[in-house]
Amino acid sequence: MELLNYFKALSDQTRLRLLNILIHCELNVNELVTVLRMSQPRISRHLKILLDSGLISYRRDGLWTFYSAVNNGNSRHYIDAIKPLLNSALEFKADIDSCDKIIQDRSAETTRFFNKVAGDWGKLKQNIIGNFDINKILAQYMNKCGLAVDIGCGTGDLIPALLANADNVIGVDRSQKMLEHAKKLLSAYADRLSLRLGDLEHLPLSDNEADFAVANMVLHHLSSPMEAINEIHRVVKKTGSFVIIDLLKHSNEQMRTKYGDRWLGFEKEEIKKWLIKTKFLVKNSVMYDIQNELKIIFISAVKQ
């Protein structure tokens, strides 16, 4: 009986704490050890009980495994029913504060990485995609428009192509060093270009401001791509277009250490699911081989 399994699984305070944490964010075992200050074997044992009960699920990404609360079915109905009780428990607040710090530390680590490599980014990018011309393909997805936004613009590689079809372009990045290099490289476009420092989950743009948005090779650096997609939905006008360009799922662990990747690419259906959940209408998707057995995908969508 499902209900009995749920009650049994949550009859232990540690498992209640774990579920409460995993409702709020997706973490791996080492991060859970940090939050709960317990041994890895103890955490793993409690995770197995929660997995067996159906209250949590896991996602494998190369050598890493991430855990989160389930998002559908009877298990989710049960979780939603007890969430108010979990939220009212003061003893669990410290766990959530620790989780928030881990997420902030992840973002800070990514920012430090890109600040460090900003001057060499052109060379590093070529190591990933080789001579593949993203700008040429992107042009096929754009119509003439007023304002285009480059989400995670880096040193501004896409911006000339965007300016060919947009009256004005806004480039957003969380790395100050990347933006400084972009400003130097794109000085000729200064009258039509605004470069802005900001988190991709909290974009420095108004609601319904952009006609077109692109996220090029950026989502795999984020803890929660879904949050960024939801934020992009906010800033794009109704019937405005959004293009995601990113790596398909792969197993090259070196991408984490060399290029600061958080995710080893994505399944096509995974990205489509996020877009649909945030009220984008998926138009099409095309996959291309690049190099080193990596594949890149273009997915276009329209805000409903």
N, C-alpha and C positions, 0 to 999 in steps of 0.2 A: 504494500500500500504506500503510494507516494507520500501522503501526508505524514505517515508514521516515520518514513525515512528522513523527511525534513526535520521533524522534531528530534529524532535521535542524533542526526548530524549536528544540530545546534544545541545539544545538551551540554556542551563544553564551552567555557568562556573564551578559550583561545580560538575556537572555530567561529564563534560569534564575531570576535575581533577580525579574524581573517575575512569573513564574508563582508563585514562592514567596509573593510579596506578595499576589497575587490569590487564592490559596488561603485566605488568612487574612481578607481583607476586600475589600469592593467600593469602588473608588476611581475618580475621574475623572482625566483626563490631567494637569490642573494639580496635583492631589495627588500623582500619580506623579512628576511633575517635582520636587516638593519632597522626596519620599523619596529618589529616586535622584540628585538634583542633576545632572540632564542636561537638554539642551535639549528643548523640546517636539517639534520635528520628529524627533529621534532616538528619543524614546519612542514617537511615533506609528508610526514605521517598524517598530519591534520588535513593537508591538501588532498590526499588520497581519499579520505573519508568524505570530504565535501564534493570531490569529483564523483565518487560512487553514488552519492545522493542525488546528483544531477543539478546541484545548486550553483556550481561553478564549471567553467570550461577552460581549455588551454589552447594556445596557439604556438606552434613550433616555427621558429625563424632561424634557419641554420642550426647552430649549436645551442641556441637559446630557446627557452620555453617561457611563455608569458601566461599568466593566469588572470581571469576576470570573472565576475558574476555573469550568469547566463542572461540573455536578453529577450528570450521568448518562451512560449509554452507555459505549462502549469508552474514550473519552477520560478519563472519570472513573476507570475501572479502572486505566488507565495512571498517572494522577496519584496514586491511592492507593498504587500499587506503589512509586513513587519518593519519596513523602512522607517516609519514615524517613530517606532519604539527605539530603533537603533540610533536615529538622529537625536533622540532626547536623552540618550545616555551620555552623561558628561565624561565618564571614564574612557569613552571611545574617541573623544575629540582630539586627544593628544596623538592618537594613531593617524588621524586624517591630517593633522598639522605636519607630521613626519612625512606622510605621503606627498603633501604639497611641496615640502622642501626637496624631496627626491626629484620631482618633476621640474622644479626650478633649477636644481643642480644640473639636470640633463640639458636644459635649454642653455644654461650658462656655459656648459662644456662645449656644446655645439658652436656657440658664439665665439668662444675662445679659439676654437679650431679654425673657423673661417677668418677671424681677424689675423691669425698667424699665417695662413696660406694665401691671403688676398693677393699679394704680389705675384704669386706663382700660379694663380688659379687657371689661367689660360692653358698652361702646360699640363696641369693636373686634369683639367677637363678633357683635353685631347687624349690623355692616357685612358680615359673611360670610353669616350664615344668615337675616338679616332677622327676620321674626316667626314663623318656623317653630318649633313647639313640640316640642322634643326630649323634654321630660319626659313629655308626654302619650303620645307613641308608646312611650317606654321602659316606661311602666307596663304596657303590653300584654304585655311580655316577662317580667314578674316575677310570681312566686308568693310567698306568705308564706314568709319564711325567717329564720334566725337572724342571719347575718352577711353583709352585702353590702360589696363593695369597689369604690371609684371610683378607677380607675387613671389618674393624670394629672388629678386633680380640679380643678386651678386654683383659682378662688375659690369653688367648691362649688355651682355652679348645679344639678347633678343631685341633690345630697344630700337635700333635702327629699322628692323623689319616691322616693328609695331608702328613706328612713326610714318612708315610708308603708307599705312592704311588708316591711321588715326590722327585727328587734329592735335591731340595732346596725349602724353603718356605719363603715368605715375609709376615709379619703381619703388618697391618696398623691400627692405631687408633688415635683419636684426644685427648685422655686422657693420659697424661704423667704418672699418677699414675697407670692406668691399665697396661701400657707397663712396668713399673717398676716391678709390680707383675709378669707379664708374663716372664720377664727376669729371675727372681729368680726361678720361677717354671720350666722353660724350659732350665736351664743352661746346661743340658746334651746334648742339641741339638745345642749349640752355633755355631758350625762350619758349620751348614747347614741352619741356621735361621737368618734372618735379621728383626729386629723389628723397625718400622719407625713411627715417629710422623707425622700426616698429616690429612688434611680434606678429607673426602670421595668424595667431589665434585671436589677436586684438588689433585689427588693421586700422591705421590712421586715415580712414576714409569715412565719408558719410553714408548713410543708408541710400541704396539705389543710385549711386553716383556714377558707376562705370557701365559702359556699353559692352565692353569686352574684357575678359580677364584670362591670364594664363599662369599656370604653376608649372614651371619647367624644372624637373629633376630636384624638387624641393620636398615633396611629401615624405620621402623616405628618410628625411632627417628629423622628422617631428615625432614626438611621443604619441600624439593623437591626431593623425591626418583628418579624421572626421571633424574635429573642432575647427580646423583650418578651412575645410570645405564648407562647413556651416557659416563661417564668418565671411567667406567669399560670396556665398548666397546672399548675405545681408547687403553687401556693397554693390552687387550687380543689379542693374535695372531689370524689371520684368521683361521677358523675351530677350534679355541680353545673353551673350554667349560666354562659355567658360571652357577652356581647353586644359586638360591635364596631360603632361608629358612626363613619363617616368619609366623606371626599369621594371620589367616583368620579374616575377619571382626567380631567384637564383640561389646558389649555395656558396658564393665566393666570400668567405669570412674576412678576407683581407680588406674588403670594402668598408668594414667597420673601422679598422685601425688606420687605413691610409686616407680615407675620404670622409670620415665622420658620419657614416651611415648608421641610422637607427634601425631601419628595416632593410632586409635583403630583397628589395623589390616587392611587387604586389601581384596577386592574381587579378586577372582582368575582371572577373565577376565580383571580387572584393571591392574594387574601385567603383564599379557600377552600383553596387549595393549602397555604398556611402552616398553617391550622387542622388540616387532615388530617395533615400531616407531624408536628405536635406532639400527635397522638392526641386531637384533638377531633372529635366527630361533628357535622357541619354540619346544622342543622335547617331553617332557611329564610333567605331574603334578600329584602329589599324596598327598592326605590329610590324616592326622592322628589326632585322638583324643588324647589330653594330659590330662589335669585335669582342674577342676573349670569351666567346660563347654567351655574351650578354645580348638581351633583346630589349628594345624600347617600344613603348606603346603610346599612341596618341588617342585620347578619348575626348570627344567633343560633346557638350551638353548645352541646354538652354534653360534659363530660369523660368519656372512656371508661375 
